[in-house]
Amino acid sequence: VEWVDSQVTDAQLLEFSKTRMPNALAALKAQVGDDACECILDLSKNQLTGATGLAPILASIRQQKVHVTVLKLFRNPINDQGAQALAKHVREAGKMKMPLMELHLSDNGLGPEGCLALMQAAQDCGAYPAQLKLRTVHYKRKCLWLRLERSALVADPSAVLDAARAAGCA
């Protein structure tokens, strides 16, 4: 699914999750049956800020057991609330044996708390190193590739890494 540079907002994503997402996921599952379904979701270069739109979309995807292997959200103004919704997805998808393998969040509005929440979720979900047989090109990757560079509110990336190490997740 690719909605790159479409000016999608949290409100629009929330509306989509309520109106069109259930039918889209049902149609997808009808095509693949009980087989695992993998996808890449690209919402980069939009206007997504927090959990309002992301949380329901990701919950619907998990509920239908669609395995998002790559989630691209770079160049959005996503804040720490959005990072919390993403951390929940990392934890819950990992526990379902459908771990996210790439999360692209560069050039966002994340602070140290959001970055740490994501690293802690990856550590705690128990899915990494992954032992998956994916159909996509990412099948050789064993851990989450988490891109957080140029997070607007992280003045000292070294301090974030030190805090992650202290928490046991780096």
C-alpha positions in Angstrom: 0.0 0.0 0.0 1.6 3.3 -1.1 0.3 6.7 -0.1 3.5 8.7 -0.5 3.3 12.5 -0.5 -0.5 12.4 -0.6 -1.0 15.0 2.2 -2.8 12.4 4.3 -3.7 13.7 7.8 -4.5 11.9 11.0 -8.2 12.6 10.5 -8.2 11.2 7.0 -6.4 8.1 8.1 -8.9 7.6 11.0 -11.8 8.0 8.6 -10.3 5.5 6.2 -9.9 3.0 9.1 -13.6 3.3 9.9 -15.1 3.4 6.4 -12.9 1.7 3.8 -10.3 -0.3 5.7 -12.6 -3.1 6.8 -13.7 -3.8 3.2 -10.2 -3.5 1.9 -8.8 -6.0 4.4 -11.7 -8.4 3.9 -11.1 -8.4 0.1 -7.4 -9.0 0.7 -8.1 -11.9 3.0 -10.7 -13.3 0.5 -7.9 -13.4 -2.1 -5.3 -15.1 0.0 -7.6 -17.2 2.3 -5.9 -18.4 5.4 -2.4 -18.0 4.0 -0.3 -15.4 5.7 -0.4 -12.1 3.9 2.6 -9.8 3.9 2.6 -6.2 2.8 4.6 -3.0 2.8 2.8 0.1 4.0 4.3 3.4 2.8 2.7 6.5 4.4 5.9 8.6 4.0 5.9 12.4 3.3 2.4 13.1 4.7 0.9 15.0 7.6 0.6 12.3 10.2 1.4 13.5 13.7 0.1 11.1 16.4 -1.8 8.0 17.4 -5.2 9.2 16.1 -4.8 7.8 12.6 -2.0 5.3 13.1 -3.4 3.3 16.0 -6.7 2.2 14.4 -5.1 1.3 11.0 -2.4 -0.8 12.7 -5.0 -2.5 15.0 -7.1 -3.4 12.0 -4.1 -4.8 10.2 -3.2 -7.0 13.2 -6.8 -8.1 13.7 -7.0 -9.4 10.2 -3.5 -11.0 10.6 -1.9 -9.1 7.8 1.9 -9.1 8.3 3.3 -5.6 7.7 7.0 -6.3 7.1 8.0 -2.7 6.2 6.3 0.4 7.5 7.6 3.7 6.0 6.6 6.8 7.8 9.6 9.1 7.2 9.0 12.9 6.7 5.8 13.1 8.7 5.5 15.2 11.8 4.9 12.1 14.0 5.3 12.9 17.7 5.9 10.8 20.8 2.2 9.8 21.0 2.5 8.4 17.5 5.7 6.6 18.6 3.7 5.0 21.4 1.1 3.7 18.9 3.9 2.4 16.8 5.6 0.8 19.9 2.3 -1.0 20.6 2.2 -2.3 17.1 5.8 -3.5 17.3 5.0 -5.4 20.6 1.7 -6.9 19.6 2.7 -7.8 16.0 5.9 -9.4 17.4 3.9 -11.5 19.9 1.7 -12.7 17.0 4.8 -13.9 15.2 4.3 -11.2 12.6 7.2 -8.8 13.5 7.8 -5.6 11.7 11.2 -5.9 10.0 11.7 -2.3 8.9 10.4 0.9 10.5 11.4 4.1 8.7 10.9 7.2 11.0 13.6 9.6 9.9 12.7 13.3 9.7 9.9 13.2 12.2 9.0 15.0 15.4 10.0 12.3 17.8 11.6 13.1 21.1 13.8 10.9 23.3 10.8 9.3 25.0 9.3 8.1 21.7 12.6 6.8 20.4 13.1 4.8 23.7 9.6 3.5 23.6 10.2 2.0 20.1 13.5 0.5 21.1 12.0 -1.0 24.3 9.1 -2.5 22.4 11.4 -4.2 20.0 13.4 -5.6 22.9 10.3 -6.7 24.8 8.2 -8.3 22.1 10.4 -11.4 21.9 10.3 -11.5 18.1 13.9 -10.7 17.4 16.1 -12.3 16.2 13.3 -13.3 13.8 13.1 -16.9 12.5 10.8 -16.2 9.6 10.2 -17.6 6.2 8.9 -14.4 4.5 8.0 -14.2 0.9 9.5 -10.8 0.5 13.1 -9.7 -0.2 13.5 -9.0 3.5 13.6 -12.6 4.5 17.3 -12.6 5.4 16.9 -9.8 8.0 16.7 -11.1 11.6 16.1 -7.9 13.5 14.1 -4.7 13.3 15.7 -2.1 11.2 14.6 1.1 13.0 15.5 4.4 11.3 15.2 7.3 13.7 17.8 9.8 12.3 17.0 13.5 12.2 14.3 13.2 14.9 13.4 16.9 15.4 13.3 16.8 19.2 16.4 14.7 19.9 19.2 17.1 20.6 21.6 14.5 21.8 21.3 11.1 20.0 24.2 9.7 22.1 22.1 10.3 25.3 19.2 8.3 23.8 21.5 5.4 23.0 23.0 5.5 26.5 19.5 5.4 28.0 18.6 2.5 25.7 21.7 0.6 26.8 20.8 1.3 30.4 17.3 -0.1 29.8 18.9 -3.2 28.3 17.7 -2.6 24.7 20.8 -1.6 22.8 
